[in-house]
Structure formats: C-alpha cells, structure tokens
Amino acid sequence: PQALKDYLSSDGFPEGVIGLTGAPAQVRAAADAYRAAYQKVGEGEAYTMNHSLTIYLMGPDGRFRSAIGHDLGPEKSARVIEQAMARG
C-alpha cells in the first residue's frame, strides 16, 4: 500500500488519484466491477502492470454510468460526461 501511495504521489498523476490494492481476489472483483483489465509483466521487483486507462463516471448512487477512454479527446469526453449527467 505505501509503495502505491508513493507512486501515485509522484509527478504525472493529478491530485486525488486513488490507487487500488488488496488480496488478488479483491483486486479481481474490483476490476471486474469497473470493467477494467490488468496484467502483470515481468518478475521480481522490476515488474510493471499493464492496465486499462479509463475514467469511470459513477452516478450519485455509486453505480457505473459510463466510461471515457484515454484516447477519446476533450470534446467527445465532454459529451459523454454531459450525457451521463443528464441521465443522472
């Protein structure tokens, strides 16, 4: 948990980014709930994690409403947000 916190506190991440850690089954359950993908690459301390790069839009009830891919662009992203907000 501390290594993840330190990593997310480094340059390149906006303030407020939340990292996920836990037992493998817990991480899998959360990834499935958010329709996220991840894969460990390499071994030992030098491994990296490939993962989906997605912004998840959640409703006031905490349920998934929509997702914005990293390559969607600002105009299309704004439309997705507006549509999700209109639906509540």
N, C-alpha and C positions, 0 to 999 in steps of 0.2 A: 504493500500500500504506500509506503513512504517513497519508494522509487518512482511509482506512477505519479504521485503528487509532485515530486521534484521535476519530473519530465514535463508535466503539464504547466509548471510554473516557468519553464524556460521560454526564451524568445520564440515567436512563431505561433503561440497559442493565445487567443484573446482571453481576457479575464473572465472567469466564471465557467470555463470549460470543465465538465465533470467527467472523470475517468471511472471505469468500471473494473472492479476486481472481485475476487471471491473464489470459491471452490469451482473446479471445472464445470460441474453440473449447473451451478448457479449462473456462471457466465454464459453457458449454452442456453439456458432458459431465458435469460435477459436478451441475448442476441436474437433468439427466435421470436420473442415478443415484439422486438423492434425491427424485425425483418433484416437484421444485419448479418454480414458474413465476416469471418476472420479465419486466419490460418497462420500458424507459427512457421517461421522459415529459419532454418539453421538450428544449431545446438549450443549448449553451454551458455555462458554469459553474453556471447556475441549474437544471439538470435534477434530477429526482428519479427514484427507482427504485420502481416498484410491485413487490411480491414476495409470495409466499406467506408466511404466518405460521404455521409448523408446528414442533412439537417432534418430532424424529425419534428413535425408540427403536431402538438398534442392539444386536445380540447380542454375546456375547463373541468371536465370530468376525469381528466387524466388519460383518456383513450386516444389512440392513434387517429389522426385525421388525414395527414398527407406527408409526403417526403420530398425533399429538394436535393437532387444530386449535385455533386460538386461542380459539374460542368454545365449546369442549366443556364447560367448567366443572370445578371441582375433584373432585367425586365421580365423574363419568364418567371423567375423566382418570386418577384413581387406579385405577379398574377396568381401564382399558386397560393401565396400567403393570403391575398385578398379573398380568393375563393374559399379557402379553408375558414377564414374568419366569418365570411357571410353564412356559411353552413353552421357555425357555432362550434 
